[in-house]
Amino acid sequence: MVSTNKQPFAAAHKVPSRKPGSAITSALIRLARPLLKVNLLGYRAEMANAFFPDGPAAGEALGANPIRMLFIGDCAASGYGVLNHGLAVVSQTARYVASEHNRGCSWTTITDPELTAIRSATALATVTMDIKVDVVVVLLGPPDVLVGTAAHEWEASLSRVVELVRKTPDTNCPVVLAAIPPMYRFRPMPDFVRRILMLQTHRLNRASRSVADALPRVSYSHFPPIGADGTYIMELLSWRTIHSLWGKRLGNDVSLAIGSDAPKH
């Protein structure tokens, strides 16, 4: 499912280089790639047989001066586990933003359950950028966790996404990078697998925060806290509830990123 957008690049802000110690983490992830590949195959099989709502994850909340949003994401943005797109994190986020700003809202998406950061940058570079947007929200991660994407590769891809956003007409458009959900806490799994997924998720989230710290008008949104450590999210909540909680948290952070100076149309 593809959409469009519009935004320019703000100078050559460099993402911080890798910290000393990251080489050890990278080596561990490289050693674990065969294990991650097994989990990736499982993920692909699950996505192929999973329930997703029909049609594109796009819509609008009626109101004056609608805020135009573009979401770039994988399975969550595609509506994984809910009956219709209105229940998914994209719609929940957009409607929260509309309510907070007392305005209308319209949203389009670039989504695919297996969308990686590098593929999202490629998609942005190739779509016809003829739709203006006021904010871009990036919800990527699970596929990159499972393919063992390196932190510096992740940073480079996210920075490229921001650069492409900055090359379209709405130069000051904020970009919000959503945290990768704690995949290692969704359901029971062998302890070694859980630790590898946790390590990879945390290092990519740290890299996302580095990008947000390094580039202007880019911010980072944490995943909402759900249950205590050691509990499994899918034993506590339904996908519908998870989408709702995430949409409220992300919607609040997106609203703050837009601020009070969102363009009127």
C-alpha positions as CSV (number, residue, x, y, z in Angstrom):
1,M,0.0,0.0,0.0
2,V,1.6,3.2,-1.1
3,S,0.9,6.9,-0.5
4,T,2.7,10.2,-1.0
5,N,4.0,13.2,0.8
6,K,6.1,16.4,0.6
7,Q,9.2,17.8,2.6
8,P,13.0,19.3,2.3
9,F,16.4,18.6,3.9
10,A,17.8,20.8,6.7
11,A,21.6,20.8,6.2
12,A,24.2,18.2,6.9
13,H,23.5,17.2,10.5
14,K,25.4,14.0,11.2
15,V,24.1,11.1,13.2
16,P,26.6,10.3,16.1
17,S,29.1,7.6,15.3
18,R,28.8,4.2,17.0
19,K,29.8,4.0,20.6
20,P,32.8,1.8,21.7
21,G,31.1,-1.4,23.0
22,S,28.7,-1.5,20.1
23,A,31.1,-3.8,18.2
24,I,30.5,-6.5,20.8
25,T,26.7,-6.2,20.4
26,S,27.1,-6.2,16.6
27,A,29.2,-9.4,16.8
28,L,26.6,-11.1,18.9
29,I,23.8,-10.2,16.5
30,R,25.9,-11.4,13.6
31,L,26.4,-14.7,15.4
32,A,22.7,-14.9,16.1
33,R,21.6,-14.2,12.5
34,P,20.8,-17.9,11.7
35,L,18.5,-17.9,14.7
36,L,17.0,-14.6,13.7
37,K,16.5,-16.0,10.2
38,V,14.4,-18.8,11.6
39,N,12.3,-16.3,13.4
40,L,12.0,-14.2,10.3
41,L,10.7,-17.2,8.4
42,G,8.2,-17.7,11.2
43,Y,7.2,-14.0,11.0
44,R,6.7,-14.2,7.3
45,A,4.5,-17.3,7.6
46,E,2.5,-15.5,10.3
47,M,2.1,-12.4,8.2
48,A,1.0,-14.4,5.2
49,N,-1.7,-16.1,7.3
50,A,-2.6,-13.2,9.5
51,F,-5.8,-11.1,9.4
52,F,-5.4,-7.6,8.0
53,P,-8.2,-5.1,7.3
54,D,-9.2,-4.7,3.6
55,G,-8.1,-1.6,1.7
56,P,-5.4,1.0,2.4
57,A,-4.8,2.3,5.9
58,A,-6.0,5.8,4.9
59,G,-8.8,8.0,6.0
60,E,-10.0,11.3,7.5
61,A,-11.5,12.9,10.5
62,L,-13.9,15.6,9.5
63,G,-13.1,19.1,10.7
64,A,-11.8,22.5,9.6
65,N,-8.2,22.9,8.4
66,P,-7.3,19.2,8.4
67,I,-3.9,18.2,9.5
68,R,-2.3,16.1,6.7
69,M,-0.4,13.0,8.0
70,L,1.8,10.4,6.3
71,F,2.5,7.1,8.1
72,I,5.3,4.8,7.0
73,G,5.2,1.4,8.6
74,D,5.1,-2.4,8.7
75,C,2.6,-4.8,10.2
76,A,1.2,-2.5,12.9
77,A,0.6,0.3,10.4
78,S,-1.0,-2.3,8.1
79,G,-3.6,-3.1,10.8
80,Y,-2.3,-6.4,12.1
81,G,-4.8,-8.2,14.3
82,V,-7.8,-5.8,14.1
83,L,-11.0,-6.0,12.2
84,N,-10.8,-2.7,10.5
85,H,-8.4,0.2,10.0
86,G,-10.4,2.4,12.3
87,L,-9.1,0.3,15.2
88,A,-5.5,0.3,14.2
89,V,-2.7,2.4,15.5
90,V,-2.6,4.7,12.4
91,S,-6.2,5.7,12.7
92,Q,-6.1,5.9,16.5
93,T,-3.1,8.2,16.3
94,A,-4.6,10.4,13.6
95,R,-7.9,10.8,15.5
96,Y,-6.1,11.7,18.7
97,V,-4.1,14.4,16.9
98,A,-7.3,15.8,15.4
99,S,-9.0,15.9,18.8
100,E,-6.0,17.5,20.5
101,H,-5.8,20.3,17.9
102,N,-9.6,20.6,17.5
103,R,-9.1,20.3,13.7
104,G,-9.8,17.8,11.0
105,C,-7.2,15.2,10.0
106,S,-6.4,13.2,6.9
107,W,-3.9,10.5,6.6
108,T,-2.2,8.3,3.9
109,T,0.3,5.5,4.3
110,I,3.2,3.6,2.9
111,T,2.8,0.2,4.5
112,D,3.8,-3.4,4.1
113,P,4.1,-6.1,6.8
114,E,7.7,-6.7,5.7
115,L,8.7,-3.1,5.2
116,T,12.3,-2.4,6.4
117,A,13.9,1.0,7.0
118,I,16.0,0.7,3.8
119,R,13.0,-0.3,1.7
120,S,10.9,2.6,3.1
121,A,13.6,5.0,2.0
122,T,13.5,3.5,-1.4
123,A,9.7,3.7,-1.5
124,L,9.8,7.4,-0.6
125,A,12.4,8.1,-3.3
126,T,10.3,6.4,-6.0
127,V,6.7,7.5,-5.2
128,T,5.3,10.6,-6.8
129,M,5.6,13.2,-4.1
130,D,2.6,15.3,-5.0
131,I,0.7,15.2,-1.7
132,K,1.6,17.8,0.9
133,V,1.8,16.6,4.5
134,D,2.1,18.4,7.9
135,V,3.7,15.5,9.8
136,V,5.4,12.2,9.0
137,V,5.2,9.3,11.4
138,V,7.5,6.3,11.1
139,L,6.5,3.0,12.6
140,L,9.1,0.5,11.5
141,G,11.2,-2.2,13.2
142,P,10.1,-5.8,13.5
143,P,11.4,-6.9,10.1
144,D,14.7,-5.0,10.8
145,V,15.0,-6.7,14.1
146,L,14.6,-10.1,12.5
147,V,17.0,-9.5,9.6
148,G,19.7,-8.3,12.0
149,T,20.0,-4.8,10.6
150,A,23.0,-3.1,12.1
151,A,22.5,0.1,14.2
152,H,24.5,2.2,11.7
153,E,22.5,0.8,8.8
154,W,19.3,1.6,10.7
155,E,20.5,5.2,11.4
156,A,21.5,5.7,7.8
157,S,18.1,4.5,6.5
158,L,16.1,6.7,9.0
159,S,18.3,9.7,8.2
160,R,17.7,9.0,4.5
161,V,13.9,9.0,5.1
162,V,14.2,12.4,6.9
163,E,16.3,13.7,4.0
164,L,13.7,12.7,1.5
165,V,11.0,14.3,3.6
166,R,13.0,17.5,3.6
167,K,13.3,17.5,-0.2
168,T,9.6,18.1,-0.7
169,P,7.8,21.5,-0.5
170,D,6.8,21.5,3.2
171,T,10.4,22.0,4.5
172,N,9.6,22.3,8.2
173,C,7.4,19.2,8.5
174,P,8.1,17.3,11.8
175,V,9.0,13.6,11.6
176,V,8.2,11.3,14.5
177,L,10.1,8.1,14.9
178,A,8.0,5.5,16.9
179,A,9.9,3.0,19.1
180,I,10.0,-0.6,18.0
181,P,7.6,-2.5,20.2
182,P,9.1,-5.0,22.7
183,M,8.7,-8.0,20.4
184,Y,10.4,-10.2,23.0
185,R,7.5,-9.6,25.4
186,F,4.5,-10.4,23.2
187,R,4.4,-14.2,23.7
188,P,6.4,-17.0,25.3
189,M,9.6,-18.0,23.6
190,P,13.0,-19.7,24.5
191,D,15.0,-17.5,26.8
192,F,18.0,-17.2,24.4
193,V,15.7,-16.1,21.5
194,R,14.0,-13.6,23.9
195,R,17.4,-12.1,24.9
196,I,18.6,-11.8,21.3
197,L,15.4,-10.0,20.2
198,M,15.6,-7.7,23.3
199,L,19.2,-6.8,22.5
200,Q,18.4,-6.1,18.8
201,T,15.3,-4.1,19.6
202,H,17.0,-2.0,22.2
203,R,20.0,-1.2,20.0
204,L,17.8,-0.1,17.1
205,N,15.7,2.0,19.4
206,R,18.8,3.7,20.7
207,A,19.8,4.4,17.1
208,S,16.4,6.0,16.5
209,R,16.9,8.2,19.5
210,S,20.3,9.2,18.1
211,V,18.7,10.2,14.8
212,A,16.1,12.2,16.7
213,D,18.8,14.0,18.7
214,A,20.9,14.7,15.7
215,L,18.3,16.1,13.2
216,P,16.1,19.1,13.6
217,R,12.3,18.7,13.8
218,V,12.7,14.9,14.4
219,S,11.4,13.4,17.6
220,Y,11.2,9.9,19.2
221,S,8.1,8.4,20.7
222,H,8.3,5.6,23.3
223,F,6.1,2.5,23.2
224,P,3.6,2.7,26.0
225,P,4.4,0.7,29.1
226,I,2.2,-2.5,29.2
227,G,2.3,-4.9,32.2
228,A,5.4,-5.6,34.3
229,D,8.7,-7.1,33.0
230,G,8.4,-10.8,32.9
231,T,4.8,-10.8,31.7
232,Y,3.7,-11.5,28.2
233,I,1.6,-8.8,26.5
234,M,-0.6,-11.1,24.5
235,E,-1.6,-12.9,27.7
236,L,-2.8,-9.5,29.1
237,L,-4.3,-7.6,26.2
238,S,-6.0,-8.0,22.8
239,W,-4.5,-6.6,19.7
240,R,-7.3,-4.1,19.6
241,T,-6.3,-2.8,23.0
242,I,-2.6,-2.7,22.1
243,H,-3.4,-0.6,19.0
244,S,-5.5,1.7,21.1
245,L,-2.9,2.3,23.8
246,W,-0.2,2.8,21.3
247,G,-2.3,5.2,19.3
248,K,-2.9,7.4,22.4
249,R,0.7,7.5,23.3
250,L,1.9,8.1,19.7
251,G,-0.9,10.6,19.1
252,N,0.1,12.6,22.1
253,D,3.8,12.7,21.0
254,V,2.8,13.6,17.4
255,S,0.6,16.4,18.7
256,L,3.5,17.8,20.7
257,A,5.8,17.5,17.7
258,I,3.3,19.5,15.6
259,G,2.8,22.1,18.3
260,S,0.6,25.1,18.0
261,D,2.0,26.3,14.7
262,A,0.6,23.6,12.5
263,P,-0.1,25.1,9.1
264,K,-3.7,26.1,8.3
265,H,-5.0,25.2,4.8
